[in-house]
Amino acid sequence: MKKTILSILLATFAVSMLAQTADSTATKKEKHAITLYGFARSEMYVNSRENYEAKGGLICLYPKPIELDDYGFDKNANVNAAFLAITSRIGVKYQYTQDKLALGAHIEGDFCGTATYIDIIRLRHAYATVSYNNHTVLVGQTWHPYYDGIFPNVLTLNGGTPTGIINRSPQIRYEWQATPGFKLTAAFVTEGVKYIRPEAVLGVTGTTNHWKYGLMGEYRYMSIAHTFTTDKGSTTQNMPLHSFSGTVYTEYLKDLWQFNARIMGGQNLSHLIILGGYGLVEEDAQNLTATYANINQLATYACASYGKKWKVNVFAGYLKTLGSSQTCSSFIGTGASNISDIIKTAASVEFNYKGLGIGLECEYTNAAYGHWEGKNIAPDYRADNIRGVLRVSYSFSQTWKK
């Protein structure tokens, strides 16, 4: 909730400042546009195994490990299913243009709720933009700059994660369209509310004919609350952790064909809903200091699609844990800390007609579980899950111009 309020305040402040700019440079060439859009969407899914997941199971990450009971049966080898409509969404966009100046605002929500409670309204986007000539500033909550408008075509909400990325965060983003085929992006992104985890992102994007190319890098700072226990009692001190990551991506669009791919590597990628985190290396309680090290990951995927009314999608992704730069005694982060690698594939077919969308998808995920040996994970066994999804949705969009 605090993150939602922060995003709304940022967007409101930006809109008020931009409105003052518009009033001071008013001309007769003013245009206004409001777009109302959304969809009603239902999904039914069936899994062959228990999985780590979110949003009532709609975001399926990877299968749970093998856990044997007293009779030798695997506790997680259970077929499970659900039928949910909480992804139904509604949003509104406003655009004001005046010669070379453009002001905008975007608010969007759905009913996926929080990580703990579903069936309540969740804020997805809340930001304001100002553009002048080839310069654009965005303030508020929206997709992480790494996305840059490129998403894999999968029917489910997981976006290919953990081989892809999922992240929407409050940010201040600047984009400069230097030429029609070259764009520079710089952003300040925050994670968390009480303990803000700032990120600095810098990237370039190029376009030629039907291709789009991008390269981005990120620096992330964390302040880890570490509790020390000594003869005098206990105290909590903040320990710093610095992380770096980078991504390279491309997309091809022509006629009925679409292809996109991404490679990303870095340290502590948990904020992107990729396996990651950090580990405790050592603690010096006498001097109240502790050392942490990042867990490193490499993630990649490729997705190809063909069609419009009838559309076929094929997706393949791979994630590899590259270990840590130092031997750690314990781990904190997103997901299981003992997964060596994950393979994820999916194939789907869609039927689209005048806003109505019906789709079927089969997804296969295979995870290698292991144990830490020094700085790396040695794999022990693999667990897999087959997931079938039926999605039915109706989308609408209406724009009013003045």
Summary of the structure (lengths in Angstrom):
residues: 402
radius of gyration: 22.9
end to end distance: 35.0
largest distance: 79.8
contacts: 1319
relative contact order: 0.15
helix: 7%
strand: 67%
